[in-house]
Amino acid sequence: MLMSRPQTDSQAAYRLLPSIDEVLRDPRAAPLEARSGRELLQRFAAETLEVWRAEIKAGRLDADRIVTLRAAGEPYLELERRARREEGRGVVRCVNATGVVLNTGLGRAPVHPEVAEVMAVAARSYDVLEVDRATNERNQRDDYLGELLARMTGAEAGIGVNNCAAAVLLLFNTFAGGREAIVSRGELVEIGGSFRVPDVMARANAALVEVGTTNRTRVADYESAITGRTGLVVKVHTSNFRVVGFTEEASPAELAELGRRRGVTTAFDLGSGLFEPSGAPPLAHLLGDEPLVVDAVKSGIDVVMYSGDKLFGGPQSGLVVGKRAAIAALRKNPIYRALRLDKVTLAGLEATAKLVLSGRAHELPTRRMLAATAHDLRPAADALAARLARISGLHVAVAEGASQPGSGSAPGILLPTYVVRVRHATLSDAELALALREAPVPVFTRVQEGHVLVDPRTLLPGDDADLVRGFEHAAGRDAGSARRSPA
């Protein structure tokens, strides 16, 4: 007579695991299925059960614990958590309470509400994009943007591409592809994402000729390097770092004159790109030696490049202005088609430029945030502190602080502000910050000296309500609840 083998603890645990269909038959799963679809929920359920099997194999999950978890409805609850995380992935709206105005991780410059509406209309409808309304003939999609940029800057012409790095690539390939481009050693910058000017030049098939030293480069250095193979002389604004002390650099006007005399195209990569339009509070005194786009154009340089989504305050783009012949050459390059703007971004840039030209630049969120003084921001900090102090478990105080322009603009520049310093009775500063980021509308803050800091400088209209709800969400959590384990 055969004897049955005794069931081990792990075997009993495995037998108690629900099937995928059992998890999905929970009545509460029906709304999730309507939102996420059955196929995705099946995947989430399978992943959850696989985690539990691994816990059983490792000896961290036994039969008794599984009975407890199932009785508490944990299979469904984990399904709900995974579905909620999935819904919160990708590009979603958040609250920027960091005080970093041009926060690259959070999308840099928010556009003006009217600009956002124009972009939304362009996205959901057919648009007059590459056709002339009067003749019904094909035209260039960014002709009008070019006119607007010319009016703003005093340049002869302009175009737009999808970011400033794209503008640099197009520039080097157009004028120095298969030839040489001269750049000062002190201006061979690395921009965001570890992209370096020499690497972009190599992709553009342009040979780099370095001149001068890290701290001193004169116009004579450029001139002595010009040969029959020189196609371009480039000046790059060091927008994300500073060289101080014993320094010297060639001015844009000097390089423009050199280029005219030697028959070589000249260009100035401004990076962020600062305007001081009439009727708007000036920003130059706040941002150090950030060069003005208008001044760069006046210098006589052939091509001037800058970002459309930093200090200009529009959607992500690279804007290029300058001499008509140089802009025409850029447009004729086949690479330009790969880098050109989509209709939504183009509509947003046109609308932003119109606001600036109509004397409404002061309404642009980026300019308003940068121009705000500590005195301006104190009432908002006090009001937020009063609301947060009413949430159980929070200890709140208002203190002096400093904001940053961000995104490589004006390095080393700090803007005086007032911050709300928040501490939770049981959550650490890191746990509180994490809980805020996991709120239904994510809230991003700074963590400093054991406190979570809220800077009102970067709050948009309506953000305060979502910020308070985020703290209510976070304050209701236990210290260990951010990372729940079936064991």
TIDRENBA-419538 format. One line per 10 residues: their letters; for each residue x, y, z of C-alpha. Coordinates in Angstrom, 1 decimal, decimal comma. Layout:
# TIDRENBA-419538
a) X Y Z | ... $
This chain:
# TIDRENBA-419538
mlmsrpqtds) 0,0 0,0 0,0 | 1,4 3,4 -1,1 | 1,8 6,0 1,6 | 0,8 9,6 0,7 | 3,7 12,1 1,1 | 3,1 14,7 3,8 | 2,4 18,2 2,4 | 5,2 20,7 3,1 | 4,5 24,2 4,2 | 5,6 25,6 0,9 $
qaayrllpsi) 3,3 23,2 -1,0 | 0,4 24,3 1,2 | 1,2 27,9 0,5 | 1,4 27,4 -3,2 | -2,0 25,6 -3,2 | -3,6 28,6 -1,4 | -2,6 31,1 -4,1 | -5,6 32,3 -6,0 | -5,8 31,9 -9,8 | -5,7 35,0 -12,1 $
devlrdpraa) -9,4 34,5 -12,8 | -10,2 34,4 -9,1 | -8,5 37,7 -8,6 | -10,3 39,3 -11,5 | -13,7 37,9 -10,3 | -13,6 40,2 -7,3 | -16,6 42,5 -7,8 | -14,5 45,5 -7,0 | -12,3 44,8 -10,1 | -15,1 45,7 -12,6 $
plearsgrel) -14,4 49,5 -12,5 | -10,7 48,8 -12,9 | -11,4 46,6 -15,9 | -13,5 49,3 -17,4 | -10,7 51,9 -17,1 | -7,6 49,7 -17,8 | -8,9 46,8 -19,8 | -9,0 43,1 -18,9 | -5,7 42,2 -20,6 | -3,7 44,7 -18,6 $
lqrfaaetle) -5,4 43,6 -15,3 | -4,6 39,9 -16,2 | -0,9 41,0 -16,5 | -1,0 42,8 -13,2 | -2,6 39,8 -11,4 | 0,0 37,4 -12,9 | 2,8 39,7 -11,8 | 1,4 39,9 -8,3 | 1,1 36,1 -8,0 | 4,6 35,7 -9,4 $
vwraeikagr) 5,9 37,9 -6,6 | 4,1 35,8 -4,0 | 5,5 32,6 -5,5 | 9,0 34,1 -5,2 | 8,3 35,0 -1,5 | 7,1 31,4 -0,8 | 10,2 30,0 -2,5 | 12,4 32,3 -0,4 | 10,6 31,2 2,8 | 9,2 34,6 3,5 $
ldadrivtlr) 5,5 33,8 2,9 | 3,7 30,8 4,5 | 0,2 29,4 4,2 | -1,1 31,2 7,3 | 0,0 34,5 6,0 | -1,6 33,8 2,6 | -4,9 33,0 4,3 | -4,7 36,4 6,2 | -3,8 38,3 3,0 | -6,7 36,7 1,0 $
aagepylele) -9,1 37,4 3,8 | -8,1 41,1 3,8 | -8,7 41,3 0,0 | -5,0 41,9 -0,7 | -5,0 40,3 -4,2 | -7,5 42,9 -5,3 | -5,8 45,7 -3,4 | -2,5 45,0 -5,1 | -4,3 44,9 -8,4 | -5,7 48,3 -7,6 $
rrarreegrg) -2,3 49,7 -6,6 | -0,7 48,5 -9,8 | -3,6 50,0 -11,9 | -3,3 53,3 -10,0 | 0,5 53,4 -10,6 | -0,1 52,7 -14,3 | -2,6 55,6 -14,6 | 0,0 57,9 -13,0 | 2,8 57,0 -15,4 | 3,9 59,1 -18,4 $
vvrcvnatgv) 3,3 62,8 -18,8 | 0,8 63,9 -16,1 | 0,1 67,2 -14,5 | 2,0 67,9 -11,3 | 2,6 70,7 -8,8 | 6,1 72,3 -8,9 | 6,8 73,5 -5,4 | 10,5 73,2 -5,7 | 11,2 76,9 -6,5 | 13,2 75,8 -9,6 $
vlntglgrap) 11,4 77,9 -12,3 | 12,8 76,1 -15,4 | 12,7 72,6 -13,9 | 13,8 70,2 -16,7 | 12,4 67,2 -14,9 | 9,0 68,9 -14,6 | 8,8 70,2 -18,2 | 10,6 73,5 -17,9 | 8,4 76,5 -18,8 | 4,6 76,2 -18,4 $
vhpevaevma) 3,0 78,2 -21,3 | 0,5 81,0 -20,9 | -3,1 79,7 -20,6 | -4,1 81,3 -23,9 | -1,2 79,6 -25,5 | -2,2 76,3 -24,1 | -5,7 76,7 -25,5 | -4,3 77,6 -29,0 | -2,2 74,4 -28,8 | -5,1 72,3 -27,8 $
vaarsydvle) -7,2 73,7 -30,7 | -4,4 72,9 -33,1 | -4,1 69,4 -31,8 | -7,7 68,5 -32,1 | -8,5 70,0 -35,5 | -7,3 70,5 -39,0 | -5,1 73,5 -39,4 | -3,8 75,9 -42,0 | -0,3 74,7 -41,9 | 1,5 74,4 -45,2 $
vdratnernq) -1,0 76,0 -47,6 | -1,6 79,7 -48,5 | -5,3 80,6 -47,8 | -5,4 83,0 -50,7 | -3,8 81,0 -53,4 | -4,3 77,4 -52,0 | -0,7 76,8 -52,9 | 1,9 75,0 -50,8 | 4,1 77,1 -48,6 | 6,5 76,8 -45,6 $
rddylgella) 4,9 75,9 -42,3 | 7,0 78,3 -40,2 | 6,9 81,3 -42,5 | 4,7 83,3 -40,2 | 6,8 82,2 -37,1 | 9,9 83,5 -38,9 | 8,2 86,9 -39,5 | 7,2 87,1 -35,8 | 10,7 86,2 -34,7 | 12,2 88,8 -37,0 $
rmtgaeagig) 9,9 91,5 -35,5 | 10,9 90,5 -32,0 | 14,6 90,4 -32,6 | 15,3 92,8 -35,4 | 16,8 89,9 -37,5 | 16,1 89,6 -41,2 | 14,6 86,1 -40,9 | 14,0 83,2 -38,6 | 13,0 79,5 -38,3 | 12,2 77,0 -35,6 $
vnncaaavll) 13,3 73,4 -34,9 | 12,4 71,0 -32,2 | 15,0 72,1 -29,6 | 18,2 74,1 -29,3 | 20,4 71,1 -29,7 | 18,7 70,4 -33,0 | 19,5 74,0 -34,1 | 23,2 73,4 -33,2 | 23,2 70,1 -35,2 | 21,6 71,8 -38,2 $
lfntfaggre) 24,0 74,8 -38,0 | 27,2 72,7 -38,0 | 26,0 70,4 -40,7 | 24,9 73,2 -43,0 | 27,9 75,4 -42,8 | 30,7 73,1 -41,7 | 29,6 69,6 -42,8 | 32,8 68,1 -44,4 | 34,6 71,3 -43,3 | 35,9 72,9 -40,2 $
aivsrgelve) 34,2 74,9 -37,4 | 36,2 77,0 -35,0 | 35,2 77,1 -31,3 | 36,9 78,5 -28,2 | 38,2 75,8 -25,8 | 36,4 77,7 -23,0 | 33,1 77,3 -24,8 | 33,1 73,5 -25,5 | 30,1 73,0 -23,2 | 28,2 69,9 -22,2 $
iggsfrvpdv) 24,5 70,5 -22,2 | 21,8 68,4 -20,5 | 21,8 64,6 -20,9 | 25,6 64,5 -21,3 | 25,4 65,9 -24,9 | 28,6 67,7 -25,7 | 29,3 70,3 -28,4 | 32,2 68,3 -29,9 | 29,9 65,2 -30,1 | 27,2 67,1 -31,9 $
maranaalve) 29,8 68,5 -34,3 | 31,0 65,0 -35,0 | 27,5 63,8 -35,8 | 27,1 66,8 -38,1 | 30,4 65,8 -39,9 | 32,1 69,0 -38,9 | 35,7 69,0 -37,9 | 36,4 70,8 -34,6 | 39,2 73,4 -34,5 | 39,8 74,5 -30,9 $
vgttnrtrva) 41,3 77,9 -30,3 | 42,5 79,9 -27,2 | 42,5 78,5 -23,7 | 39,9 77,6 -21,2 | 39,9 81,1 -19,6 | 41,2 83,3 -22,4 | 40,4 83,4 -26,1 | 40,9 86,5 -28,3 | 39,6 87,3 -31,7 | 43,2 86,9 -33,0 $
dyesaitgrt) 43,0 83,3 -32,0 | 40,0 82,7 -34,3 | 41,6 84,6 -37,2 | 44,8 82,7 -37,1 | 42,9 79,4 -37,2 | 40,9 80,3 -40,4 | 41,9 78,4 -43,5 | 40,4 77,4 -46,8 | 38,5 74,6 -45,0 | 36,9 76,9 -42,5 $
glvvkvhtsn) 33,1 76,9 -42,8 | 32,0 78,4 -39,5 | 33,1 80,4 -36,5 | 30,9 79,8 -33,4 | 30,5 81,5 -30,1 | 28,8 79,5 -27,4 | 27,3 81,2 -24,3 | 28,4 79,2 -21,2 | 24,8 79,3 -19,8 | 25,3 76,4 -17,4 $
frvvgfteea) 28,6 77,3 -15,8 | 30,9 80,2 -15,2 | 34,7 80,8 -15,7 | 35,8 83,6 -13,4 | 39,0 85,4 -12,6 | 41,7 85,9 -15,2 | 39,4 85,7 -18,3 | 38,9 87,1 -21,7 | 36,6 86,3 -24,6 | 36,0 87,7 -28,1 $
spaelaelgr) 32,8 89,7 -28,4 | 30,0 88,8 -30,8 | 30,7 92,0 -32,7 | 34,3 91,2 -33,1 | 33,5 87,7 -34,5 | 30,9 89,2 -36,8 | 33,4 91,6 -38,2 | 36,0 88,8 -38,6 | 33,5 86,7 -40,5 | 32,5 89,4 -42,9 $
rrgvttafdl) 36,1 90,2 -43,6 | 37,2 86,6 -44,1 | 34,0 85,4 -45,8 | 33,1 82,9 -43,1 | 29,7 82,3 -41,5 | 29,4 83,2 -37,8 | 27,0 82,0 -35,2 | 26,2 82,6 -31,6 | 24,5 79,8 -29,5 | 22,8 81,7 -26,6 $
gsglfepsga) 21,4 78,7 -24,9 | 18,5 80,1 -22,8 | 17,9 83,3 -24,7 | 16,8 86,4 -22,8 | 14,4 89,1 -24,0 | 13,6 92,4 -22,3 | 10,3 93,4 -24,1 | 8,7 96,7 -23,5 | 6,2 96,8 -20,7 | 7,6 93,8 -18,9 $
pplahllgde) 9,6 93,9 -15,7 | 13,3 93,5 -16,6 | 15,0 90,3 -15,7 | 18,6 91,0 -16,8 | 19,6 92,4 -13,4 | 18,3 89,1 -11,8 | 20,1 86,7 -14,1 | 23,7 87,9 -14,1 | 25,3 88,3 -17,5 | 22,7 86,4 -19,5 $
plvvdavksg) 23,0 87,9 -23,0 | 20,0 89,4 -24,7 | 18,8 88,0 -28,0 | 18,3 91,5 -29,5 | 21,9 92,5 -28,6 | 23,2 89,3 -30,2 | 21,4 90,1 -33,4 | 22,6 93,7 -33,4 | 26,2 92,5 -33,2 | 26,0 91,4 -36,8 $
idvvmysgdk) 26,5 87,7 -36,2 | 25,0 85,7 -39,1 | 23,0 83,2 -37,0 | 21,7 83,4 -33,4 | 20,2 80,4 -31,7 | 18,2 80,1 -28,4 | 15,6 78,0 -26,7 | 12,0 78,7 -27,1 | 11,0 76,9 -23,9 | 13,3 78,5 -21,3 $
lfggpqsglv) 13,4 82,3 -20,8 | 11,2 82,9 -23,8 | 8,5 80,9 -22,1 | 7,0 79,0 -25,0 | 6,8 75,2 -25,8 | 9,9 73,2 -26,3 | 11,8 74,4 -29,4 | 15,0 75,8 -30,8 | 14,6 79,2 -32,4 | 17,1 80,5 -35,0 $
vgkraaiaal) 17,3 84,1 -36,3 | 19,8 86,0 -38,3 | 20,7 87,0 -41,9 | 18,3 86,1 -44,6 | 20,9 84,1 -46,7 | 22,1 82,1 -43,7 | 18,5 81,2 -42,6 | 17,7 80,2 -46,2 | 20,7 77,9 -46,2 | 19,5 76,2 -43,0 $
rknpiyralr) 16,1 75,7 -44,4 | 17,4 74,1 -47,6 | 19,3 71,5 -45,6 | 17,5 68,1 -45,9 | 18,1 67,6 -42,2 | 15,8 70,6 -41,5 | 12,8 68,5 -42,4 | 13,7 65,9 -39,8 | 14,0 68,6 -37,1 | 11,1 70,9 -38,0 $
ldkvtlagle) 8,3 71,8 -35,7 | 5,0 70,0 -35,4 | 1,8 72,0 -35,8 | 1,0 72,1 -32,1 | 4,4 73,5 -31,1 | 4,3 75,9 -34,0 | 0,9 77,2 -32,9 | 2,2 77,7 -29,3 | 5,2 79,6 -30,4 | 3,2 81,9 -32,7 $
ataklvlsgr) 0,8 82,6 -29,8 | 3,7 83,3 -27,4 | 5,4 85,6 -29,8 | 2,1 87,5 -30,3 | 1,8 88,0 -26,6 | 5,3 89,4 -26,4 | 4,7 91,7 -29,4 | 1,4 93,0 -28,0 | 3,0 94,1 -24,8 | 1,8 91,2 -22,6 $
ahelptrrml) 5,1 89,5 -22,0 | 4,7 90,1 -18,2 | 1,8 87,6 -18,3 | 4,1 84,7 -19,3 | 4,4 82,3 -16,3 | 8,2 82,1 -16,5 | 8,7 85,9 -16,5 | 6,2 86,3 -13,7 | 7,9 83,7 -11,5 | 11,4 85,0 -12,2 $
aatahdlrpa) 10,4 88,6 -11,5 | 8,6 87,9 -8,2 | 10,4 89,4 -5,2 | 10,5 87,8 -1,7 | 8,1 90,6 -0,6 | 5,7 89,5 -3,3 | 5,8 85,9 -2,2 | 5,5 86,3 1,5 | 1,7 86,5 1,6 | 1,4 83,3 -0,4 $
adalaarlar) 3,8 81,5 1,9 | 1,9 82,7 5,0 | -1,4 81,6 3,5 | -0,1 78,1 2,6 | 1,5 77,7 6,0 | -1,9 78,5 7,7 | -3,7 75,9 5,6 | -1,0 73,2 6,1 | -0,9 73,8 9,8 | -4,5 72,6 10,1 $
isglhvavae) -3,5 69,1 8,8 | -2,9 66,7 11,7 | 0,7 65,6 12,2 | 2,3 68,5 10,3 | 4,6 71,0 11,9 | 4,8 74,1 9,8 | 6,9 77,4 9,7 | 7,7 80,1 7,2 | 11,3 81,0 6,6 | 13,5 82,9 4,2 $
gasqpgsgsa) 14,9 80,8 1,3 | 16,3 80,9 -2,2 | 14,8 79,9 -5,5 | 16,7 79,0 -8,7 | 16,1 80,0 -12,4 | 17,0 76,4 -13,3 | 17,6 74,4 -16,6 | 21,2 75,7 -17,0 | 20,0 79,4 -17,0 | 22,0 81,8 -14,9 $
pgillptyvv) 24,2 79,4 -13,0 | 25,0 80,4 -9,4 | 22,1 82,9 -9,4 | 19,7 82,6 -6,4 | 16,4 84,5 -6,1 | 15,3 85,5 -2,6 | 12,0 83,9 -1,5 | 10,0 82,7 1,4 | 9,5 78,9 1,9 | 7,1 76,9 4,0 $
rvrhatlsda) 9,1 74,4 6,1 | 7,1 71,3 6,8 | 7,9 68,3 9,1 | 5,7 65,3 9,9 | 5,3 63,8 13,3 | 6,1 60,2 12,2 | 7,3 60,4 8,5 | 10,8 61,3 7,7 | 11,5 64,1 5,3 | 12,2 61,6 2,5 $
elalalreap) 9,1 59,6 3,3 | 6,9 62,7 3,3 | 8,4 63,9 0,0 | 7,8 60,5 -1,6 | 4,2 60,4 -0,3 | 3,6 63,9 -1,9 | 5,0 62,7 -5,2 | 2,6 59,7 -5,1 | -0,5 61,9 -4,4 | -3,3 61,8 -7,0 $
vpvftrvqeg) -1,8 65,1 -8,4 | 2,0 64,6 -7,7 | 3,6 67,4 -5,6 | 7,3 68,0 -6,0 | 9,2 69,8 -3,2 | 12,7 70,2 -1,9 | 14,2 68,4 1,1 | 16,6 70,3 3,3 | 17,8 69,9 6,8 | 15,1 67,4 7,8 $
hvlvdprtll) 12,3 69,4 6,4 | 10,2 69,4 3,2 | 10,3 72,9 1,7 | 7,5 74,4 -0,3 | 8,4 77,4 -2,5 | 5,4 79,5 -3,7 | 7,4 81,0 -6,5 | 6,7 78,1 -8,8 | 3,0 77,6 -8,0 | 0,6 78,2 -10,8 $
pgddadlvrg) -3,0 79,5 -10,2 | -5,0 76,6 -8,7 | -1,9 74,7 -7,6 | -2,4 75,6 -3,9 | -5,5 73,5 -3,6 | -3,8 70,4 -5,1 | -0,8 71,0 -2,9 | -2,9 71,0 0,2 | -4,7 67,9 -0,9 | -1,3 66,3 -1,5 $
fehaagrdag) -0,2 67,0 2,0 | -3,6 65,6 3,3 | -2,9 62,5 1,3 | 0,7 62,2 2,6 | -0,1 63,0 6,2 | -2,6 60,1 6,4 | 0,0 57,5 5,6 | 2,1 55,5 8,1 | 5,8 55,6 7,8 | 5,9 52,0 6,3 $
sarrspa) 3,0 52,3 4,0 | 4,9 53,6 1,0 | 6,3 50,2 0,2 | 4,0 47,5 1,3 | 5,2 43,8 1,2 | 3,0 40,6 1,1 | 5,4 39,2 3,7 $
